[in-house]
Amino acid sequence: MLTLEGANVVVLGGSSGMGLATAALARRLGASVTIVGRDPARLAAGRASLGDDVRAVQADVANRDELRAAFDGLDRIDHVALLAGEQPASKVSDTQHEELVRALDVRVWAAYSACALALPKMNPEGSFTLCSGMSAHRPRAGRSAGGVATGAAEALTRGLAVELGPIRVNAICPGAIDTPLLDRVFGDTKVQSMRAFTDRLPVPRLGTVDEIADAICFLMRNTFITGVTLHVDGGALLV
Ligand SMILES: NC(=O)c1ccc[n+]([C@@H]2O[C@H](COP(=O)([O-])OP(=O)(O)OC[C@H]3O[C@@H](n4cnc5c(N)ncnc54)[C@H](OP(=O)(O)O)[C@@H]3O)[C@@H](O)[C@H]2O)c1
């Protein structure tokens, strides 16, 4: 299936940033798209920017009962992209059990749930794409809980690729990408705050959501790639 024409694509965390861009590109490539997010206003705005044909489902991906609605009503599912994720910031000694569990629930348990809910209707040539992050590879003080969750997402990707074959399971590992998430963290100082990091990169800038969407739709369409983590980071791991 080298095209997304006629495919049903479900994007968890599809109302903003990389997920929204992935939904938009999948739709342009001919897919019927479902987006999932928690905030109703963000979800409505996302759907409005995509088009009336897009299904929008309000759910917390950590909650399997809520997530069920994203897959109900579809008689076949071709591709699921999981972009929802949280990056808690606290030192190991200060981290509460709930914070760690929450980070794992949103990024990892959500993937277990998506598999359980989608598999009965999954196209055997279809795919799941999980989301990792630099924290899995470049530990930073105060960011271990997020790193545990992204690292687990990569391990789960490989496990699922073996367990679910011929359905393909891959992960995307974005570098620093210009999304509303960075706006929330840095506000107006975003570009300046990131400059010390981005200037060192072989491709010395923030990535764009379209570059991530392109990589995710590539992983959906390529029918022989499974179990990989695709780094889309301007070369961040090299420096
Ligand atoms: N931006 C970066 O530089 C960067 C780098 C590496 C990895 N990442 C990861 O990439 C993913 C996408 O990030 P982004 O930058 O595109 O962020 P974003 O613009 O904030 O988008 C995140 C999307 O996920 C949804 N979401 C978050 N938690 C959710 C939950 N529990 N249940 C359902 N939906 C949820 C959000 O909607 P609601 O909040 O309304 O639910 C939104 O649609 C995240 O996993 C993030 O950790 C980001």
The ligand as an SDF file (V2000), in Angstrom:
LIG
                    3D

 48 52  0  0  0  0  0  0  0  0999 V2000
    7.8730   19.7880   19.8280 N   0  0  0  0  0  0  0  0  0  0  0  0
    9.0050   19.1540   20.0500 C   0  0  0  0  0  0  0  0  0  0  0  0
   10.0980   19.7240   19.9250 O   0  0  0  0  0  0  0  0  0  0  0  0
    8.9950   17.6730   20.4130 C   0  0  0  0  0  0  0  0  0  0  0  0
   10.2130   16.9820   20.3760 C   0  0  0  0  0  0  0  0  0  0  0  0
   10.2110   15.6180   20.6390 C   0  0  0  0  0  0  0  0  0  0  0  0
    9.0250   14.9650   20.9360 C   0  0  0  0  0  0  0  0  0  0  0  0
    7.8650   15.6660   20.9770 N   0  0  0  0  0  0  0  0  0  0  0  0
    6.6510   14.8890   21.2200 C   0  0  0  0  0  0  0  0  0  0  0  0
    5.8820   14.9540   20.0340 O   0  0  0  0  0  0  0  0  0  0  0  0
    4.4910   14.8010   20.3550 C   0  0  0  0  0  0  0  0  0  0  0  0
    3.6930   15.9110   19.6930 C   0  0  0  0  0  0  0  0  0  0  0  0
    4.1190   17.1350   20.2730 O   0  0  0  0  0  0  0  0  0  0  0  0
    3.7930   18.5680   19.6540 P   0  0  0  0  0  0  0  0  0  0  0  0
    5.0320   19.3560   19.8360 O   0  0  0  0  0  0  0  0  0  0  0  0
    3.1710   18.4410   18.3230 O   0  0  0  0  0  0  0  0  0  0  0  0
    2.7500   19.0900   20.7610 O   0  0  0  0  0  0  0  0  0  0  0  0
    1.3670   19.8810   20.6660 P   0  0  0  0  0  0  0  0  0  0  0  0
    1.3650   20.8910   19.5860 O   0  0  0  0  0  0  0  0  0  0  0  0
    1.1130   20.3310   22.0750 O   0  0  0  0  0  0  0  0  0  0  0  0
    0.3170   18.7370   20.2920 O   0  0  0  0  0  0  0  0  0  0  0  0
    0.0600   17.6840   21.1700 C   0  0  0  0  0  0  0  0  0  0  0  0
   -1.2450   17.0520   20.7500 C   0  0  0  0  0  0  0  0  0  0  0  0
   -1.4970   15.9050   21.5730 O   0  0  0  0  0  0  0  0  0  0  0  0
   -2.7580   16.0760   22.2400 C   0  0  0  0  0  0  0  0  0  0  0  0
   -2.6470   15.4090   23.5310 N   0  0  0  0  0  0  0  0  0  0  0  0
   -1.7130   15.5940   24.4950 C   0  0  0  0  0  0  0  0  0  0  0  0
   -1.9600   14.7850   25.5350 N   0  0  0  0  0  0  0  0  0  0  0  0
   -3.0520   14.0590   25.2010 C   0  0  0  0  0  0  0  0  0  0  0  0
   -3.8130   13.0620   25.8660 C   0  0  0  0  0  0  0  0  0  0  0  0
   -3.4790   12.6300   27.0850 N   0  0  0  0  0  0  0  0  0  0  0  0
   -4.8840   12.5300   25.2380 N   0  0  0  0  0  0  0  0  0  0  0  0
   -5.2490   12.9610   23.9900 C   0  0  0  0  0  0  0  0  0  0  0  0
   -4.5720   13.8970   23.3250 N   0  0  0  0  0  0  0  0  0  0  0  0
   -3.4980   14.4520   23.9290 C   0  0  0  0  0  0  0  0  0  0  0  0
   -2.9370   17.5930   22.3110 C   0  0  0  0  0  0  0  0  0  0  0  0
   -4.2830   17.9760   22.4610 O   0  0  0  0  0  0  0  0  0  0  0  0
   -4.9320   18.2070   23.9470 P   0  0  0  0  0  0  0  0  0  0  0  0
   -3.8680   18.8430   24.7910 O   0  0  0  0  0  0  0  0  0  0  0  0
   -6.1260   19.0620   23.7090 O   0  0  0  0  0  0  0  0  0  0  0  0
   -5.3100   16.8580   24.4200 O   0  0  0  0  0  0  0  0  0  0  0  0
   -2.4380   17.9690   20.9240 C   0  0  0  0  0  0  0  0  0  0  0  0
   -3.3920   17.6490   19.9330 O   0  0  0  0  0  0  0  0  0  0  0  0
    4.4330   14.7720   21.8720 C   0  0  0  0  0  0  0  0  0  0  0  0
    4.4000   13.4170   22.2700 O   0  0  0  0  0  0  0  0  0  0  0  0
    5.7320   15.4180   22.3060 C   0  0  0  0  0  0  0  0  0  0  0  0
    6.1500   15.0030   23.5880 O   0  0  0  0  0  0  0  0  0  0  0  0
    7.8220   16.9910   20.7440 C   0  0  0  0  0  0  0  0  0  0  0  0
  1  2  1  0
  2  3  2  0
  2  4  1  0
  4  5  1  0
  4 48  2  0
  5  6  2  0
  6  7  1  0
  7  8  2  0
  8  9  1  0
  8 48  1  0
  9 10  1  0
  9 46  1  0
 10 11  1  0
 11 12  1  0
 11 44  1  0
 12 13  1  0
 13 14  1  0
 14 15  2  0
 14 16  1  0
 14 17  1  0
 17 18  1  0
 18 19  2  0
 18 20  1  0
 18 21  1  0
 21 22  1  0
 22 23  1  0
 23 24  1  0
 23 42  1  0
 24 25  1  0
 25 26  1  0
 25 36  1  0
 26 27  1  0
 26 35  1  0
 27 28  2  0
 28 29  1  0
 29 30  1  0
 29 35  2  0
 30 31  1  0
 30 32  2  0
 32 33  1  0
 33 34  2  0
 34 35  1  0
 36 37  1  0
 36 42  1  0
 37 38  1  0
 38 39  2  0
 38 40  1  0
 38 41  1  0
 42 43  1  0
 44 45  1  0
 44 46  1  0
 46 47  1  0
M  CHG  2   8   1  16  -1
M  END
$$$$
